[in-house]
Amino acid sequence: MKLAPIRDRIVVRLIEVETTTASGLIIPDAAAEKPSQAEVLAVGAGRVNEDGVLVPMVVKPGDRILFSKTAIQTVKIDNEEFHIMHEADVMAIVKQGE
């Protein structure tokens, strides 16, 4: 199933947090932080401003992002979890190798 987000929403796949420290200690799930990084899977067209002009999205599919931990909504469709958020809740795009 494919989701097509509308307006300024994005569909993401969460990137799992390391569960082992550098010294080899395993962090239990209860103590682990919620992930705050994700890969963008799909984006909407953008938001419409007060003047009725479409403001295009900054993020695009394939981007790795940092997001506000309280911003994400999880939905389950056909036994698969999808995570949806507003682009405004994205704090940064992670640029690797630059």
C-alpha positions as semicolon CSV with decimal commas, in nm:
position;residue;x (nm);y (nm);z (nm)
1;M;0,000;0,000;0,000
2;K;0,124;0,346;-0,085
3;L;0,033;0,657;0,108
4;A;0,013;0,991;-0,070
5;P;0,042;1,266;0,192
6;I;-0,151;1,586;0,133
7;R;-0,050;1,950;0,179
8;D;0,252;1,988;0,411
9;R;0,256;1,635;0,548
10;I;0,534;1,381;0,501
11;V;0,548;1,003;0,542
12;V;0,867;0,875;0,706
13;R;1,041;0,555;0,811
14;L;1,196;0,577;1,156
15;I;1,568;0,513;1,184
16;E;1,641;0,288;1,479
17;V;1,856;0,416;1,763
18;E;2,174;0,226;1,856
19;T;2,091;-0,016;2,138
20;T;2,453;-0,085;2,232
21;T;2,694;0,172;2,375
22;A;3,050;0,217;2,247
23;S;3,177;0,005;2,537
24;G;2,940;-0,282;2,448
25;L;2,665;-0,223;2,708
26;I;2,317;-0,311;2,584
27;I;2,052;-0,045;2,649
28;P;1,712;-0,199;2,737
29;D;1,413;-0,086;2,529
30;A;1,252;0,082;2,831
31;A;1,557;0,308;2,878
32;A;1,615;0,383;2,511
33;E;1,508;0,718;2,368
34;K;1,244;0,736;2,100
35;P;1,407;0,776;1,759
36;S;1,443;1,132;1,640
37;Q;1,576;1,054;1,292
38;A;1,381;0,929;0,995
39;E;1,402;0,876;0,620
40;V;1,145;1,063;0,413
41;L;0,938;0,824;0,199
42;A;0,680;1,063;0,047
43;V;0,586;1,430;0,063
44;G;0,275;1,634;-0,008
45;A;0,260;1,927;-0,251
46;G;0,324;2,191;0,017
47;R;0,127;2,435;0,226
48;V;-0,094;2,717;0,106
49;N;-0,004;3,055;0,262
50;E;-0,242;3,337;0,361
51;D;-0,238;3,475;0,005
52;G;-0,344;3,141;-0,143
53;V;0,001;3,073;-0,289
54;L;0,140;2,718;-0,273
55;V;0,469;2,706;-0,080
56;P;0,658;2,396;-0,201
57;M;0,811;2,143;0,036
58;V;1,174;2,176;0,144
59;V;1,221;1,805;0,224
60;K;1,206;1,540;-0,047
61;P;1,188;1,159;-0,057
62;G;1,520;1,005;0,042
63;D;1,618;1,286;0,283
64;R;1,728;1,190;0,634
65;I;1,572;1,427;0,886
66;L;1,574;1,518;1,255
67;F;1,228;1,579;1,397
68;S;1,046;1,679;1,711
69;K;0,978;1,362;1,911
70;T;0,621;1,462;1,994
71;A;0,526;1,547;1,636
72;I;0,487;1,206;1,478
73;Q;0,159;1,022;1,421
74;T;0,162;0,646;1,363
75;V;-0,101;0,469;1,155
76;K;-0,129;0,102;1,071
77;I;-0,254;-0,005;0,728
78;D;-0,254;-0,369;0,617
79;N;-0,035;-0,466;0,917
80;E;0,232;-0,210;0,818
81;E;0,312;0,096;1,029
82;F;0,343;0,435;0,865
83;H;0,459;0,753;1,038
84;I;0,317;1,088;0,931
85;M;0,416;1,440;1,036
86;H;0,397;1,802;0,924
87;E;0,702;1,947;0,752
88;A;0,705;2,226;1,014
89;D;0,803;1,965;1,275
90;V;1,125;1,882;1,087
91;M;1,417;2,047;1,266
92;A;1,693;1,968;1,014
93;I;1,795;1,766;0,711
94;V;2,098;1,546;0,788
95;K;2,364;1,599;0,521
96;Q;2,613;1,311;0,518
97;G;2,963;1,346;0,379
98;E;2,958;1,725;0,342
